[in-house]
Amino acid sequence: MRVLKDILYKVEIDAVVGNTSVTINKLQFDSRKVELNDAFVAIRGSISDGHEYIAQAIDKGALAIICEELPKEIVNGVTYIKVGNAQQALAFMAANYYDNPSEKLKLVGVTGTNGKTTIATLLYNLFTKAGFKVGLLSTVKVMVAENAFDAVRTTPDSITINDYLKQMNDEGVEFCFMEVSSHGIDQHRTTGLEFAGGIFTNLSHDHLDYHKSFAEYRDVKKRFFDELPASAFALTNIDDKNGQVMLQNTKAQKYTYALKSYADYKAQILENSFTGLLLKVNDQELWTRLIGSFNAYNILAIYATAELLGLENLESLKIISELNSVSGRFQYIISKEEKITAIVDYAHTPDALKNVLETINSIRTKNEELITVVGCGGDRDTTKRPKMGHIASALSTKVIFTSDNPRTEDPDKIIEDVEAGVEPQNFKKIVSVTNRKQAIKTACQIAGENDIILIAGKGHETYQEVNGERSDFDDLKIVTEFLNELNK
C-alpha cells in the first residue's frame, strides 16, 4: 500500500483530476488484473491501447488512472493523472512503489546484440562463487540469490523488475546483473533504475522489425549509456565500430575492452579448441572452458566488470577458469561411437551465426563435415533471413533449413526467405526440412564419424511456437536422443 502522491515522484504530470492523497493497493497496466483500490496505467501498445480499458479498470475497482489522454467521462471518487508518456510514468511509479530497490544494491546492465545472456549469467555465477548474494535478470531465468524464477522476456516490465529487485533487497543481495534489451530501453522499462554500471557487447543486424533503421536501433542502445549516472561505469567493446558511440555522451566513468585494439582491458587468444580457450588477459594467463573468440570477448567483459566492482583480479581469474558455458550457448555433446559433435547455440542473428560457424571452422581439421541446422523466427525481422541463409551455406559443408518458432507465419514461406540468400555455388549444399525434429534427425543420420552438427537459433528455449501455440521442444535433448539411437 502506498500513497498515490508519493509514488508519483519524478513523474512529469500534465494535469490532475481528483485527490492524490488516496492510498493505492497495487500498480497495474493490464486491466484484467486490476483489483480494488489499484492504480491503472493506460499504456499505448503496438497491439492494444490501454486507454480503451480505463472504464473496465474502474469497474474492477481502480482508484487511480494514469493516462496520456483523459477519458470523456470522469467518474467521481477516481483520481486521474494525465502524463506525456505513460510508459515512463509507470517506470518511475514502479520504482517508487517498491521503495527504489535498485539503489540498495549494485545493479549492472548488459546491452548489445549478442552476448548479453552469457555475460550476465557468468557474472552471476562468478560473484556467487566469490561468496556474495547475487541477483540475475536474464533471457534464460531470473535468480533472487538462490531462488530461481522463469523468465518471460529479456527485459521484464518495470513493475516486474522492481518487484524482483525488492525481493533481492529482502534477501540481502549485493549485486544484480541484468540484460537490457533495446525494446526495454525504448519502452522505458529501465527508467527510474539506479545502475552502478553498464556493459556494451556489440551491435549487429537485429530487431529491425521493431526499430525502423539500424541507426535507430544503435541510438536506443546508446540512450542507456547516456542515462547512466556519473557514479557508474560504462564498459564498452572498442573493437566494435559502435563501441565508442556508446560512450559519447555518458556521464559515467569510461572503460574499454578489446582483442584487436588498444583498450583498458586487453586479451589475446593463445589456444582455441573444443575443450576451451587459453587467453592472456592483461598479462595474466587464463584457461576457460568457454570456446571461441566471441567468448573471449565475453570473458574479458566479465573480468573487467569484476575488477570495476572491487573483486580481486587473481580471485576472479581463478573462478572464471571454473565457469561452464551458459544454457544454449555453444553447448555440445559428443556421441560415444561415431564421435559426432553436436553443438546447440542460440545464434539467431546473422552476426551470431557467423561467429559460431567461424569458431567451429577455426577449430575443426576440415576432414569432417560441418552440418548446420538453422531457421528463422516468424513475425520478426524478415530482412535478416536471406543473410542467415547466405552465412549458413557459405560457412558450412551441408545445411538443413528448417523451422525455428514460426509463430503465426507459414514456416515454408520463412524457409523460402532464408533460401533466397544462398549463392548459386552453394545450392548443392542445402536441403529444406520444415519439421525441426525431423531436420535434427536428418542431420544425425547423414553425419559420419567425427562430423560436427550445429543446431542454431533456439539455444536454451525448451518450446517451439507454431500458430501461436507452444509445445515442448528442446534442441539439446532431441539431438542427444537421436545420437544415442545411432549408437545402439
C-alpha positions in Angstrom: 0.0 0.0 0.0 1.4 3.4 -1.0 0.0 7.0 -1.1 -0.5 8.0 -4.7 1.4 11.3 -4.4 4.4 9.5 -3.0 4.7 7.1 -5.9 4.3 9.9 -8.4 7.7 11.3 -7.5 9.7 12.2 -10.7 6.7 11.7 -12.9 6.1 14.6 -15.4 2.4 15.4 -14.8 0.3 17.4 -17.2 -3.0 17.5 -15.3 -4.6 16.1 -12.1 -8.3 15.4 -11.6 -9.1 14.3 -8.1 -7.2 13.6 -4.9 -3.6 12.4 -4.9 -3.6 11.6 -1.2 -5.5 8.4 -1.7 -3.8 5.1 -0.8 -3.1 2.7 -3.6 -3.1 -1.1 -3.3 -1.1 -2.1 -6.4 0.1 -0.8 -9.7 -1.4 -2.4 -12.9 -1.1 -1.9 -16.6 -3.2 -4.9 -17.5 -6.9 -4.1 -16.8 -7.7 -7.8 -16.4 -5.5 -7.9 -13.3 -7.0 -4.8 -11.6 -8.3 -5.2 -8.1 -9.9 -2.9 -5.5 -8.0 0.4 -5.0 -5.3 -0.4 -7.6 -3.8 2.3 -9.9 -4.2 1.5 -13.6 -1.7 2.9 -16.0 -3.0 3.1 -19.6 -0.2 2.1 -22.0 -0.4 2.5 -25.7 1.0 -0.7 -27.2 1.6 -2.0 -30.7 -1.4 -4.4 -30.4 -3.8 -2.6 -28.0 -4.3 0.7 -26.3 -4.8 0.7 -22.5 -7.0 3.8 -22.8 -9.7 1.6 -24.3 -9.8 -0.3 -21.0 -10.0 2.5 -18.5 -13.7 2.0 -17.9 -13.1 -1.7 -17.4 -10.4 -1.0 -14.8 -12.6 1.4 -12.9 -15.4 -1.2 -12.9 -13.0 -3.6 -11.3 -12.1 -1.2 -8.6 -9.3 1.1 -9.8 -8.9 4.1 -7.6 -6.5 6.0 -9.8 -6.0 6.2 -13.6 -2.7 7.3 -15.1 -3.1 8.1 -18.8 -1.9 10.2 -21.7 -5.4 11.3 -22.6 -8.2 11.9 -20.1 -11.4 10.0 -20.8 -14.5 11.9 -21.8 -16.4 10.5 -18.8 -14.8 11.4 -15.4 -16.0 9.1 -12.6 -16.4 10.6 -9.1 -14.1 9.2 -6.5 -11.5 8.2 -9.1 -8.2 10.2 -9.4 -6.9 10.9 -13.0 -3.3 11.8 -13.7 -2.6 13.0 -17.2 1.0 12.4 -18.3 3.0 12.8 -21.5 4.5 9.3 -21.5 2.6 6.6 -19.6 5.4 4.0 -20.0 7.9 6.4 -18.5 5.4 7.3 -15.7 4.9 3.6 -15.0 8.6 3.1 -14.6 9.0 5.9 -12.1 5.9 4.8 -10.2 7.1 1.2 -10.0 10.5 2.2 -8.6 8.8 4.5 -6.0 6.2 1.9 -5.1 8.9 -0.7 -4.3 10.9 1.9 -2.4 13.6 2.3 -5.2 15.2 -1.1 -4.7 17.9 -0.6 -7.3 19.5 2.0 -5.0 20.1 -0.6 -2.3 22.3 -2.9 -4.4 24.8 -2.6 -7.3 22.8 -3.1 -10.5 24.8 -3.7 -13.7 23.1 -3.7 -17.1 24.4 -5.6 -20.1 23.3 -4.4 -23.6 24.2 -5.2 -27.2 23.1 -7.6 -29.9 25.0 -10.8 -28.8 26.5 -11.9 -25.5 24.1 -10.3 -23.1 22.9 -13.6 -21.6 26.3 -15.1 -21.3 27.9 -12.1 -19.7 25.0 -11.5 -17.2 24.8 -15.2 -16.3 28.5 -15.7 -15.9 28.8 -12.6 -13.7 26.0 -14.0 -11.5 28.0 -17.3 -11.3 31.3 -15.6 -10.7 30.1 -13.4 -7.9 28.1 -16.2 -6.3 31.2 -18.4 -6.3 33.1 -15.4 -4.7 30.7 -15.6 -1.8 28.2 -12.9 -2.5 24.4 -12.9 -2.6 23.6 -12.1 -6.2 20.6 -11.4 -8.5 20.1 -12.1 -12.2 17.6 -10.8 -14.7 18.1 -12.6 -17.9 16.5 -14.2 -21.0 17.0 -17.7 -19.6 15.9 -17.2 -16.0 15.6 -14.8 -13.0 17.6 -15.5 -9.9 17.0 -13.9 -6.5 20.1 -15.2 -4.7 19.5 -19.0 -4.8 15.8 -18.8 -5.8 15.1 -19.3 -9.5 12.1 -18.0 -11.5 11.1 -18.5 -15.1 11.9 -15.5 -17.4 9.2 -14.2 -19.6 11.2 -11.8 -21.7 14.7 -10.4 -21.9 13.9 -7.2 -20.0 10.7 -7.6 -18.0 8.2 -4.8 -17.5 9.1 -2.1 -14.9 6.7 -3.4 -12.3 8.2 -6.9 -12.5 11.8 -5.6 -12.5 11.3 -3.6 -9.3 9.3 -6.4 -7.7 12.3 -8.8 -8.2 14.8 -6.1 -7.1 12.7 -5.6 -3.9 12.8 -9.4 -3.3 16.6 -9.2 -3.8 16.8 -6.4 -1.2 14.8 -8.6 1.3 17.3 -11.5 0.6 20.3 -9.3 1.2 21.5 -9.4 -2.4 24.5 -7.1 -3.0 24.9 -7.3 -6.8 22.4 -7.8 -9.6 23.3 -8.4 -13.3 20.6 -7.6 -15.8 20.1 -8.0 -19.6 19.0 -4.7 -21.1 17.2 -5.1 -24.4 16.6 -2.3 -27.0 12.9 -2.9 -26.5 13.3 -2.5 -22.8 15.1 0.8 -23.2 12.8 2.1 -25.8 9.7 1.3 -23.7 11.2 2.9 -20.6 11.2 -0.4 -18.7 14.6 0.5 -17.2 13.7 4.2 -16.5 14.0 5.0 -12.8 16.5 2.3 -12.1 19.9 3.3 -10.5 22.6 1.5 -12.4 26.1 1.0 -10.9 27.4 0.1 -14.4 26.7 -0.6 -18.0 28.3 -3.1 -20.4 28.2 -2.8 -24.2 28.9 -6.1 -26.1 28.5 -5.4 -29.8 25.9 -4.3 -32.3 24.7 -6.1 -35.4 21.6 -6.7 -37.5 18.6 -7.5 -35.3 15.1 -6.2 -34.3 14.7 -4.2 -37.4 11.0 -5.3 -37.4 10.7 -3.1 -34.3 13.3 -0.3 -34.9 12.8 1.5 -38.2 16.6 1.5 -39.0 19.9 0.3 -37.7 20.7 3.9 -36.7 17.6 4.0 -34.5 18.5 0.6 -33.0 22.0 1.9 -32.2 20.7 5.2 -30.7 18.3 3.4 -28.4 21.2 1.3 -27.1 23.2 4.5 -26.7 20.4 6.1 -24.7 21.1 3.5 -21.9 24.6 4.8 -21.5 23.5 8.5 -21.9 21.4 8.0 -18.8 24.0 6.4 -16.6 24.9 8.5 -13.5 28.4 9.9 -13.0 29.0 7.4 -10.2 28.6 4.4 -12.6 31.0 2.8 -15.0 30.4 2.4 -18.7 32.4 -0.5 -20.2 32.4 -0.9 -24.0 33.8 -3.3 -26.6 36.0 -0.9 -28.5 36.6 -3.5 -31.3 33.0 -2.9 -32.3 32.7 0.2 -34.5 29.7 1.3 -32.3 31.6 0.9 -29.1 32.9 4.4 -29.0 29.5 5.8 -29.9 28.0 4.4 -26.7 30.5 6.5 -24.7 30.0 9.8 -26.5 27.6 11.4 -24.1 27.7 9.3 -21.0 28.5 10.9 -17.6 29.7 7.5 -16.3 33.4 6.6 -15.9 34.5 5.2 -19.3 36.4 1.9 -19.7 37.1 -0.2 -22.8 37.9 -3.8 -23.6 39.2 -5.4 -26.8 41.0 -8.2 -28.5 42.3 -6.2 -31.5 42.5 -2.6 -30.3 44.3 -0.7 -27.6 42.0 -0.8 -24.5 41.9 -0.7 -20.7 41.3 -4.4 -20.7 43.0 -6.4 -23.4 43.1 -10.2 -24.2 45.0 -12.4 -26.6 43.9 -15.8 -27.7 46.8 -18.3 -27.2 44.9 -21.5 -27.8 41.4 -22.2 -29.1 39.9 -25.8 -29.1 36.7 -27.7 -28.4 37.9 -28.1 -24.8 38.3 -24.3 -24.2 40.3 -21.2 -24.6 43.8 -20.2 -23.3 43.9 -16.4 -23.0 46.3 -13.8 -21.9 44.2 -11.2 -20.1 46.1 -8.0 -19.1 49.4 -10.1 -19.0 47.8 -12.9 -16.9 47.2 -16.3 -18.5 43.7 -17.8 -18.1 42.3 -21.1 -19.1 38.5 -21.2 -19.6 36.1 -23.9 -20.7 34.3 -21.5 -22.9 35.0 -21.7 -26.6 35.6 -19.3 -29.5 36.7 -15.7 -30.0 33.2 -14.4 -29.2 33.5 -15.9 -25.7 37.0 -14.4 -25.4 35.1 -11.0 -25.6 32.6 -12.2 -23.0 35.3 -13.4 -20.6 37.1 -10.1 -21.0 33.9 -8.1 -20.2 33.4 -10.3 -17.1 36.9 -9.9 -15.9 36.8 -6.1 -16.4 33.4 -5.8 -14.6 34.6 -7.9 -11.7 37.6 -5.6 -11.2 35.4 -2.5 -11.5 33.1 -3.8 -8.8 36.0 -4.5 -6.5 36.8 -8.2 -6.9 40.5 -9.1 -6.6 41.9 -10.0 -10.0 43.6 -13.3 -9.1 40.4 -14.5 -7.4 38.2 -13.6 -10.4 40.7 -15.3 -12.8 40.6 -18.5 -10.7 36.8 -18.5 -10.6 36.4 -17.7 -14.3 38.5 -20.7 -15.1 35.9 -22.9 -13.3 32.9 -21.5 -15.0 30.9 -23.5 -17.5 29.0 -22.3 -20.6 25.5 -20.9 -20.3 22.5 -22.9 -21.2 22.0 -22.9 -25.0 25.3 -21.1 -25.7 27.7 -23.3 -27.5 26.6 -26.3 -25.5 27.9 -29.5 -27.1 27.9 -33.3 -26.7 30.0 -36.0 -28.4 28.5 -39.3 -29.4 30.3 -42.4 -28.0 30.7 -44.5 -31.1 31.0 -42.2 -34.1 32.4 -39.3 -32.1 29.9 -36.9 -33.7 30.0 -33.5 -32.1 26.6 -31.8 -31.8 26.6 -28.1 -30.8 23.4 -26.2 -29.7 23.6 -22.4 -29.8 21.2 -19.6 -29.6 22.7 -17.8 -32.6 19.6 -16.2 -34.2 21.2 -13.2 -35.8 23.5 -13.1 -38.8 26.5 -11.9 -36.8 26.0 -14.5 -34.0 25.6 -17.3 -36.6 28.8 -16.1 -38.4 30.7 -16.0 -35.1 29.7 -19.6 -34.2 30.4 -21.0 -37.6 33.8 -19.2 -37.9 34.7 -20.5 -34.4 33.9 -24.1 -35.4 35.8 -23.7 -38.7 38.8 -22.3 -36.9 38.9 -25.4 -34.6 38.0 -28.3 -36.9 40.5 -30.1 -39.1 38.5 -29.7 -42.3 38.5 -33.5 -42.7 35.0 -33.7 -41.2 31.6 -32.3 -42.4 30.0 -29.3 -40.7 26.3 -29.8 -40.9 24.2 -26.8 -39.9 20.5 -26.9 -38.9 19.0 -23.4 -38.8 15.9 -21.4 -39.4 14.4 -18.0 -38.6 11.6 -17.0 -36.3 8.2 -15.9 -37.6 6.6 -12.5 -37.0 10.0 -10.9 -36.6 12.6 -9.1 -38.7 12.3 -10.5 -42.2 15.3 -8.7 -43.7 17.8 -10.9 -41.8 16.5 -14.1 -43.2 18.5 -14.2 -46.5 21.6 -13.1 -44.6 21.2 -16.1 -42.3 20.9 -18.3 -45.4 23.9 -16.8 -47.0 26.1 -17.2 -43.9 25.0 -20.8 -43.2 25.5 -22.0 -46.7 28.8 -20.2 -47.2 30.4 -21.4 -43.9 29.0 -25.0 -43.7 29.6 -28.1 -45.8 25.9 -29.1 -45.5 22.9 -27.1 -44.4 19.4 -28.1 -43.4 17.0 -25.2 -43.4 14.1 -25.7 -41.0 11.6 -24.1 -38.7 12.5 -22.0 -35.7 9.5 -20.5 -34.0 7.2 -19.8 -37.0 4.6 -18.3 -34.6 1.7 -17.2 -36.9 3.7 -17.3 -40.2 3.8 -20.1 -42.8 7.1 -21.9 -42.0 7.7 -22.9 -45.6 7.5 -19.2 -46.6 10.1 -18.3 -43.9 12.4 -21.0 -45.3 12.0 -19.6 -48.8 13.1 -16.2 -47.4 16.2 -17.9 -45.9 17.0 -19.8 -49.1 16.9 -16.5 -51.1 20.3 -15.6 -49.6 22.1 -18.8 -50.8 24.5 -18.1 -53.7 24.4 -20.5 -56.7 27.7 -22.2 -55.9 26.2 -23.3 -52.6 22.8 -24.7 -53.8 24.1 -28.2 -53.7 24.9 -27.9 -50.0 21.3 -27.2 -48.9 18.2 -29.2 -48.2 15.0 -28.0 -46.5 13.1 -30.0 -43.9 10.2 -28.0 -42.4 9.7 -30.1 -39.3 12.5 -29.2 -36.9 12.6 -32.5 -35.2 12.9 -34.3 -38.5 15.6 -31.9 -39.6 17.7 -32.7 -36.5 17.2 -36.4 -37.1 18.3 -36.0 -40.7 21.4 -34.2 -39.6 22.2 -37.1 -37.2 21.6 -39.7 -40.0 23.8 -38.1 -42.6 26.6 -37.3 -40.1 29.6 -39.6 -40.2 32.5 -40.3 -37.9 34.0 -37.1 -36.3 31.5 -34.8 -38.2 30.1 -31.7 -36.5 26.4 -30.7 -36.3 25.4 -27.2 -35.4 21.8 -26.6 -34.3 21.3 -22.9 -34.3 18.6 -20.4 -33.4 16.8 -21.7 -30.3 19.5 -22.5 -27.8 18.1 -22.5 -24.3 14.5 -22.5 -25.4 12.5 -25.6 -24.4 9.5 -24.9 -26.6 8.5 -24.3 -30.2 5.8 -21.8 -31.1 3.6 -22.7 -34.1 0.3 -20.9 -34.9 0.5 -19.1 -31.5 0.7 -22.4 -29.6 3.8 -23.6 -27.7 4.8 -27.2 -27.4 7.8 -28.8 -25.7 10.9 -28.7 -27.8 14.5 -28.8 -26.6 17.2 -28.9 -29.3 19.8 -30.4 -27.0 17.6 -33.1 -25.6 16.4 -34.1 -29.1 19.8 -34.3 -30.7 21.1 -36.3 -27.7 18.3 -38.8 -28.1 18.9 -39.2 -31.9 22.7 -39.7 -31.4 22.1 -42.2 -28.7 19.8 -44.2 -31.0 22.6 -44.3 -33.6 24.9 -45.8 -31.0 22.5 -48.7 -30.3 
